Amino acid sequence: MTMLASSPVTADLRGHRVPLDLYIDGAWRSGSMDFGVVNPATGAEIARVVDGGASDALDALDAADRAQAAWRDVAPRARARLFARAHALLLERGEAIAAIMTLESGKPLAEARAEFALSADFFLWYTEQIAHLHGTYASGSNGGYRIVTTHQPVGPSLLITPWNFPLLMIARKAGAALAAGCTVVVKSAKETPLTCALFVETLHDAGFPPGVVNLVHTTTSADVSSAVMADSRLRKVSFTGSTGVGTTLLGQAAPGIVNASMELGGDGPFVVLADADVELAAQQAVVCKFRNAGQACVAANRIIVHESIADEFTERFLALTRELTVGDGFTDGVDVGPLISERQRDTVARLVAEFTDAGAELLAGGGKVAGDGFFFEPTVFRVDTEIGDLCNRELFAPIATIYRVGSTAEALAFANDTTYGLAAYVFTRDLSRAIAVAERLEFGMVGINRGIMADPAAAFGGIKSSGLGREGGHDGISEFLEPRYLAITVDESAGLAS
């Protein structure tokens, strides 16, 4: 049984009021089922949110479908004003959102604040683009008519967000979809539903019309997604998560020819060439590897270092790694928070055992941190020989692996020896070499002398098993637009004689 209310049931968490209900058709919806949200730094339950099912998701799609025509026709400036109000409200609520993000995801508060700032910047970028979604006008190839191309919203869209960047993913997806004129059904990650709820509440308070934005929390993701994907009214799915789940969703999208954007797994090679600035490379590698406790699809998965500087790099990387402080994200000075769950921590422990059994040399860390919460030591392995699929498996963990190569060509070959193609990194002082190597890396994004690349104006995404489509920049909005071609007959002599 479900009930609608103008105001949600809430929990008071660290002094902030957080909605616990679903949000469908402009109203908060309670339910008879709920599930617990756990603080990974303590292992304790912090709140219980409504556990939506397939029927709730279909109700959300009903609302999105009803609202689509009117939302599509909202004038660009009017839509941009809504976005501007939402952006202003986001900035007012930044500290609350960052605190809740740390509470449910475990990431250090400094990282949560940085994620909030980037998310707000993405939303602002889309705000600024709404009035600039232009078409084209041209003469027909042989004359006699004109070619007019416009861009129309794809239609109701399902946005499936992950737990590792709970605000950035919904801001980036929903911002693009709503800017393009699409209504949305958001399915939050069960580990981090509260951050999503605060974002959707902000859009509600900014005045987004009923049905334009809908939010469903659930512990039965497969049932919810498959029900919505099978409905012919759904015209778009945007998913961030594992390649396995992405593959399933693409299969579900095929019968209805549902437009799909997929941001999937990664196996980021971090290539340090012989002439690299070792100090810069080591500093950026630590950030790129251990940010969010290694739980990022763009993390440095394999650190590939030229043998001439491998010892120097390894020594410096180890020193910086040992300086990292592991702990509760609300504690000052903490660099690395907990893993998202006990299950994830057990998976990391098994990975350490696999590397050890395969002959990799453990240089630092390697164990669980005693006490409450799901903490794991920042871990470093030196790997002298390739170890089967461990060399190109997405680790998604605070485990750094350092490999030596004898040449740039060998580094390139090893970097490209993977089914993934999301993010790669190259460090060298030679600009020509940087460009030459970057152009040969089979990845959608390449960071040159930097380990962080996300930017609102940039096209974020990968190739091969890392996904389809892009998020961010003009490409991000284009993912939610379909071109429409109008062929207009023109009598080119009309009116010229009068």
C-alpha distance (Angstrom), angle and dihedral (degrees) to the residues before:
residue distance angle dihedral
M1 . . .
T2 3.80 . .
M3 3.79 132.0 .
L4 3.79 130.1 -162.1
A5 3.78 123.0 -137.1
S6 3.80 136.0 176.2
S7 3.81 89.5 -132.2
P8 3.81 126.4 39.1
V9 3.75 129.1 -121.5
T10 3.80 103.1 -103.9
A11 3.77 143.1 -165.9
D12 3.79 125.4 -142.7
L13 3.81 105.2 -129.6
R14 3.79 119.9 176.7
G15 3.79 88.2 -22.9
H16 3.79 94.8 -50.5
R17 3.81 126.3 112.8
V18 3.81 110.2 -129.9
P19 3.86 125.6 -171.9
L20 3.80 115.4 -122.5
D21 3.82 100.5 -175.2
L22 3.76 134.2 86.1
Y23 3.81 117.2 -98.8
I24 3.80 115.7 -136.3
D25 3.80 130.4 161.9
G26 3.79 94.5 -10.8
A27 3.82 95.5 -50.9
W28 3.77 136.3 92.0
R29 3.78 114.6 -114.2
S30 3.79 126.0 -155.2
G31 3.79 124.1 -160.8
S32 3.77 145.0 -165.8
M33 3.81 93.8 -112.9
D34 3.79 128.4 61.0
F35 3.79 140.8 165.7
G36 3.77 136.4 -149.2
V37 3.80 128.0 -103.5
V38 3.80 113.6 -148.2
N39 3.79 130.5 -150.9
P40 3.83 101.6 -132.8
A41 3.80 91.0 -154.8
T42 3.81 91.0 64.8
G43 3.79 106.3 14.9
A44 3.81 88.3 -127.2
E45 3.79 125.9 131.0
I46 3.80 112.3 -111.1
A47 3.81 102.8 179.8
R48 3.77 145.1 -9.2
V49 3.81 119.8 -128.4
V50 3.79 130.1 -166.9
D51 3.80 112.4 -84.7
G52 3.78 105.8 -137.7
G53 3.77 124.6 -158.9
A54 3.78 138.6 -158.9
S55 3.81 92.2 -77.1
D56 3.82 90.8 55.8
A57 3.80 90.9 49.0
L58 3.80 91.2 50.5
D59 3.80 89.6 49.2
A60 3.79 87.3 53.0
L61 3.80 89.9 50.9
D62 3.82 89.3 48.9
A63 3.79 88.6 55.7
A64 3.78 93.5 45.4
D65 3.80 91.5 49.5
R66 3.82 92.8 49.8
A67 3.79 91.7 49.2
Q68 3.81 96.6 44.3
A69 3.82 99.9 87.1
A70 3.78 95.0 48.7
W71 3.82 93.7 43.5
R72 3.80 91.3 49.9
D73 3.80 89.7 54.9
V74 3.80 97.2 49.0
A75 3.80 106.4 119.6
P76 3.83 113.6 -106.5
R77 3.80 94.2 -116.6
A78 3.80 92.2 48.8
R79 3.79 90.8 50.2
A80 3.81 90.4 46.8
R81 3.81 90.5 52.5
L82 3.81 89.5 55.3
F83 3.79 89.3 50.7
A84 3.80 91.2 48.5
R85 3.81 91.3 52.8
A86 3.80 90.5 48.7
H87 3.80 91.4 48.6
A88 3.80 91.2 51.3
L89 3.81 90.7 49.9
L90 3.80 90.7 48.3
L91 3.79 90.6 55.4
E92 3.81 90.5 49.9
R93 3.81 90.3 52.3
G94 3.78 98.0 41.3
E95 3.79 98.0 113.5
A96 3.80 92.6 48.0
I97 3.80 92.6 49.2
A98 3.81 92.4 47.1
A99 3.81 91.5 49.6
I100 3.80 93.2 50.8
M101 3.80 90.2 45.9
T102 3.81 90.2 55.3
L103 3.80 91.6 44.6
E104 3.80 95.8 55.1
S105 3.84 102.3 28.8
G106 3.80 100.0 34.9
K107 3.79 96.5 -134.1
P108 3.81 115.6 143.2
L109 3.78 113.9 -90.0
A110 3.81 90.9 -116.6
E111 3.82 89.3 57.7
A112 3.81 91.3 46.2
R113 3.80 90.2 52.5
A114 3.79 90.5 49.2
E115 3.80 90.5 49.6
F116 3.79 89.8 49.9
A117 3.80 92.0 51.2
L118 3.81 92.1 49.8
S119 3.81 91.7 45.9
A120 3.80 91.8 51.4
D121 3.80 89.3 48.8
F122 3.81 90.2 53.4
F123 3.78 90.7 50.9
L124 3.80 90.4 48.5
W125 3.82 90.3 50.2
Y126 3.79 90.9 55.7
T127 3.80 90.1 45.7
E128 3.78 89.2 57.2
Q129 3.81 94.5 47.4
I130 3.81 99.9 51.5
A131 3.81 95.0 87.8
H132 3.81 91.9 45.6
L133 3.80 102.9 60.7
H134 3.78 94.8 121.2
G135 3.77 131.9 176.5
T136 3.81 129.2 -148.9
Y137 3.81 137.4 -106.4
A138 3.81 125.1 -158.6
S139 3.79 142.6 152.3
G140 3.78 119.2 -98.8
S141 3.80 113.8 -100.7
N142 3.81 93.1 -108.5
G143 3.80 98.2 28.7
G144 3.79 127.9 -116.3
Y145 3.80 96.2 95.7
R146 3.79 142.5 43.1
I147 3.77 130.2 -122.3
V148 3.79 112.1 -137.1
T149 3.79 117.9 -179.7
T150 3.79 120.4 -168.4
H151 3.78 130.6 176.0
Q152 3.78 121.8 -126.3
P153 3.83 129.0 -171.1
V154 3.80 113.1 -96.3
G155 3.81 90.1 -132.6
P156 3.82 137.0 -123.2
S157 3.79 108.9 8.4
L158 3.79 134.9 -160.2
L159 3.80 112.6 -143.4
I160 3.81 115.5 -165.4
T161 3.79 112.7 -168.5
P162 3.83 130.7 -165.6
W163 3.78 129.6 -132.2
N164 3.80 100.5 -121.8
F165 3.83 96.4 72.9
P166 3.80 101.3 18.9
L167 3.81 98.3 171.3
L168 3.80 100.9 33.0
M169 3.79 93.3 53.7
I170 3.80 96.7 50.7
A171 3.82 93.3 41.5
R172 3.80 91.6 49.8
K173 3.80 95.8 45.2
A174 3.79 100.4 36.7
G175 3.79 92.5 40.7
A176 3.80 91.9 56.6
A177 3.80 95.2 41.8
L178 3.79 95.5 47.8
A179 3.81 92.4 43.9
A180 3.80 89.0 54.3
G181 3.81 90.9 52.0
C182 3.80 99.1 -103.1
T183 3.78 124.5 136.6
V184 3.79 115.7 -134.9
V185 3.78 145.7 -145.8
V186 3.79 109.7 -159.3
K187 3.79 120.5 -158.0
S188 3.79 108.7 -163.6
A189 3.79 125.5 -151.5
K190 3.79 110.3 -98.5
E191 3.82 90.4 -130.7
T192 3.82 94.1 57.1
P193 3.82 111.2 24.9
L194 3.80 95.9 135.0
T195 3.80 96.9 69.0
C196 3.81 89.8 50.4
A197 3.79 89.7 50.1
L198 3.80 92.1 53.8
F199 3.80 90.8 50.4
V200 3.82 93.2 49.7
E201 3.81 90.8 45.4
T202 3.81 88.0 55.1
L203 3.82 91.3 54.1
H204 3.81 89.5 48.0
D205 3.81 91.7 51.2
A206 3.81 90.2 47.5
G207 3.80 89.1 59.9
F208 3.79 105.6 -103.9
P209 3.83 105.6 167.4
P210 3.82 122.3 -104.5
G211 3.77 113.9 -83.4
V212 3.80 95.3 19.1
V213 3.81 92.6 97.4
N214 3.81 123.3 27.9
L215 3.81 129.8 174.8
V216 3.80 129.4 -158.6
H217 3.79 125.5 -177.1
T218 3.79 116.8 -164.3
T219 3.78 147.0 162.4
T220 3.81 90.4 -153.9
S221 3.79 98.4 65.7
A222 3.79 95.7 157.5
D223 3.81 93.1 53.9
V224 3.80 93.4 45.5
S225 3.79 95.0 46.7
S226 3.79 95.5 44.8
A227 3.82 91.8 50.4
V228 3.80 92.9 52.2
M229 3.81 93.8 40.9
A230 3.81 90.7 54.6
D231 3.82 92.5 55.3
S232 3.80 114.0 98.0
R233 3.80 91.9 -143.4
L234 3.79 91.3 69.2
R235 3.80 110.1 91.4
K236 3.79 103.7 171.0
V237 3.80 140.5 33.3
S238 3.79 124.2 -169.9
F239 3.80 115.3 -173.0
T240 3.79 135.6 178.0
G241 3.78 116.3 -170.0
S242 3.76 143.8 71.5
T243 3.78 124.0 -7.3
G244 3.81 89.6 -123.9
V245 3.79 94.4 58.0
G246 3.80 90.3 41.1
T247 3.78 90.0 55.8
T248 3.81 90.1 52.3
L249 3.79 91.6 50.5
L250 3.80 91.9 49.4
G251 3.79 88.3 54.0
Q252 3.81 90.0 51.5
A253 3.81 90.6 47.4
A254 3.81 93.7 53.8
P255 3.84 101.2 75.2
G256 3.81 93.2 53.8
I257 3.83 94.3 33.7
V258 3.80 88.3 -123.4
N259 3.80 113.5 -174.0
A260 3.82 107.1 -113.5
S261 3.80 136.4 -162.2
M262 3.79 116.2 -173.9
E263 3.81 127.8 -171.7
L264 3.79 101.7 -175.6
G265 3.79 141.4 162.6
G266 3.77 127.9 -31.2
D267 3.80 141.0 -154.4
G268 3.79 99.8 -167.2
P269 3.80 113.4 -161.9
F270 3.80 111.7 -152.5
V271 3.80 104.1 -157.3
V272 3.81 118.9 -162.0
L273 3.81 110.7 -172.1
A274 3.80 126.9 -156.1
D275 3.82 95.5 -96.4
A276 3.81 96.2 45.5
D277 3.79 124.3 129.7
V278 3.80 95.5 -106.2
E279 3.79 96.0 -159.6
L280 3.81 92.6 50.7
A281 3.79 92.0 44.9
A282 3.81 92.8 50.1
Q283 3.80 93.1 47.8
Q284 3.79 93.3 48.2
A285 3.80 92.1 44.5
V286 3.80 91.1 56.3
V287 3.81 91.0 51.3
C288 3.79 93.3 43.4
K289 3.80 92.8 47.8
F290 3.79 105.4 38.6
R291 3.82 103.0 32.7
N292 3.81 107.7 120.8
A293 3.82 87.8 8.0
G294 3.81 89.5 -67.8
Q295 3.80 91.6 -60.6
A296 3.80 97.3 131.6
C297 3.78 131.2 106.5
V298 3.82 90.3 -137.6
A299 3.82 94.7 49.4
A300 3.80 120.5 128.3
N301 3.79 99.5 -92.2
R302 3.80 99.1 173.0
I303 3.80 121.1 23.0
I304 3.81 105.0 -153.6
V305 3.81 113.2 -167.8
H306 3.81 131.3 -177.7
E307 3.79 109.3 -112.7
S308 3.81 93.1 -124.0
I309 3.81 91.6 68.0
A310 3.80 100.5 21.3
D311 3.81 95.8 106.0
E312 3.80 93.4 46.9
F313 3.79 92.4 46.5
T314 3.81 93.6 46.0
E315 3.79 92.5 49.9
R316 3.80 92.4 51.2
F317 3.81 94.1 42.2
L318 3.80 90.2 51.4
A319 3.80 92.2 49.1
L320 3.79 91.7 52.2
T321 3.80 92.2 44.8
R322 3.80 91.6 52.7
E323 3.79 89.4 53.7
L324 3.79 91.7 60.8
T325 3.79 115.5 108.9
V326 3.80 118.0 -141.8
G327 3.78 119.1 -154.4
D328 3.78 151.6 92.6
G329 3.78 109.6 -22.7
F330 3.80 92.0 -128.9
T331 3.81 92.2 60.9
D332 3.79 115.8 97.6
G333 3.79 114.1 -110.7
V334 3.80 96.6 21.5
D335 3.82 112.7 141.7
V336 3.81 102.2 175.9
G337 3.77 124.9 39.2
P338 3.80 129.9 -164.9
L339 3.77 128.0 -69.3
I340 3.77 113.5 -98.6
S341 3.82 96.9 -104.0
E342 3.76 145.5 -1.0
R343 3.80 88.4 -105.7
Q344 3.80 90.7 55.9
R345 3.81 90.7 49.2
D346 3.79 90.7 51.9
T347 3.80 89.2 51.1
V348 3.81 90.1 53.2
A349 3.80 90.7 49.9
R350 3.81 89.7 53.2
L351 3.81 90.3 50.5
V352 3.79 90.3 53.9
A353 3.80 89.5 51.5
E354 3.81 91.2 49.5
F355 3.80 92.9 52.2
T356 3.80 91.4 46.1
D357 3.79 93.2 48.4
A358 3.81 90.1 48.7
G359 3.81 91.7 57.2
A360 3.79 102.4 -100.4
E361 3.80 114.2 149.6
L362 3.81 114.7 -118.2
L363 3.81 108.7 -138.5
A364 3.82 101.6 170.1
G365 3.79 141.4 3.9
G366 3.77 118.2 -9.8
G367 3.78 102.3 161.5
K368 3.78 146.6 83.5
V369 3.79 116.6 -97.6
A370 3.79 111.7 -116.7
G371 3.79 120.1 -118.1
D372 3.77 136.1 39.6
G373 3.77 121.9 -19.5
F374 3.78 133.3 34.8
F375 3.79 101.4 -74.7
F376 3.79 126.3 156.8
E377 3.79 130.0 -175.5
P378 3.81 118.7 -107.3
T379 3.79 99.9 -102.6
V380 3.81 132.2 -155.5
F381 3.81 128.2 -167.4
R382 3.77 129.7 -175.5
V383 3.80 109.4 -145.2
D384 3.80 114.8 -165.3
T385 3.80 97.4 177.9
E386 3.79 132.7 31.6
I387 3.79 111.1 -92.3
G388 3.78 108.3 -153.6
D389 3.78 115.4 -101.3
L390 3.81 92.0 -13.9
C391 3.81 86.1 80.7
N392 3.80 93.7 62.2
R393 3.79 104.8 22.9
E394 3.80 117.4 114.1
L395 3.81 103.1 -110.0
F396 3.84 99.0 -168.7
A397 3.77 87.5 -170.2
P398 3.83 142.9 99.8
I399 3.81 89.2 -92.6
A400 3.80 119.2 120.6
T401 3.81 119.1 -164.6
I402 3.80 120.5 -164.3
Y403 3.81 120.6 -157.8
R404 3.81 128.6 -175.1
V405 3.80 124.6 -138.1
G406 3.78 131.6 -176.7
S407 3.80 100.6 -142.6
T408 3.78 145.6 13.0
A409 3.79 89.3 -106.5
E410 3.81 90.8 55.0
A411 3.80 90.8 48.2
L412 3.80 90.8 52.2
A413 3.79 93.7 48.1
F414 3.80 92.3 49.4
A415 3.81 93.1 44.7
N416 3.81 91.7 52.9
D417 3.81 94.1 44.8
T418 3.80 94.4 99.7
T419 3.78 139.6 87.7
Y420 3.80 89.3 -128.1
G421 3.78 127.3 83.2
L422 3.80 111.6 176.6
A423 3.82 112.7 112.3
A424 3.79 135.0 -3.5
Y425 3.80 133.6 175.9
V426 3.81 133.0 -147.4
F427 3.80 128.0 -168.3
T428 3.81 120.0 -166.0
R429 3.80 137.3 126.3
D430 3.82 91.7 -135.5
L431 3.81 111.0 89.2
S432 3.80 93.8 -163.2
R433 3.79 91.0 51.7
A434 3.80 90.8 46.6
I435 3.80 91.8 54.6
A436 3.80 93.9 42.6
V437 3.80 92.3 51.2
A438 3.82 94.2 41.8
E439 3.81 91.3 52.5
R440 3.81 90.2 54.0
L441 3.79 96.0 47.9
E442 3.81 109.9 101.3
F443 3.79 95.6 -137.3
G444 3.79 135.1 110.8
M445 3.81 92.6 -128.2
V446 3.78 133.3 29.2
G447 3.79 124.8 -170.7
I448 3.80 113.1 -153.4
N449 3.81 112.9 -155.3
R450 3.81 90.2 -19.4
G451 3.79 135.2 85.0
I452 3.82 100.1 -156.3
M453 3.81 120.3 64.1
A454 3.82 111.2 160.2
D455 3.80 111.9 124.3
P456 3.82 131.0 158.6
A457 3.81 91.4 -126.4
A458 3.83 94.6 50.2
A459 3.79 130.6 87.5
F460 3.82 105.4 -116.9
G461 3.81 117.6 -162.0
G462 3.77 147.8 85.1
I463 3.77 146.9 -119.4
K464 3.82 135.7 -127.4
S465 3.81 111.4 18.5
S466 3.80 90.8 -10.0
G467 3.76 93.9 79.1
L468 3.78 152.3 -101.0
G469 3.79 130.7 -72.8
R470 3.79 132.3 7.1
E471 3.79 138.7 -92.6
G472 3.78 122.3 -150.0
G473 3.78 133.2 29.5
H474 3.78 121.8 40.6
D475 3.80 88.6 -43.6
G476 3.80 90.4 62.5
I477 3.79 93.6 61.6
S478 3.80 92.1 39.3
E479 3.81 88.6 61.5
F480 3.82 86.9 69.2
L481 3.82 96.7 44.2
E482 3.79 131.8 78.7
P483 3.82 120.1 -154.6
R484 3.79 115.3 -122.9
Y485 3.80 118.8 -159.7
L486 3.82 120.8 -151.4
A487 3.81 118.0 -168.2
I488 3.80 106.8 -158.3
T489 3.78 120.1 -168.8
V490 3.80 112.0 -134.2
D491 3.80 127.1 -168.8
E492 3.77 95.8 -145.0
S493 3.81 92.4 -163.3
A494 3.80 95.1 51.2
G495 3.78 113.3 127.0
L496 3.77 95.3 -2.3
A497 3.85 94.6 109.1
S498 3.82 96.2 51.9
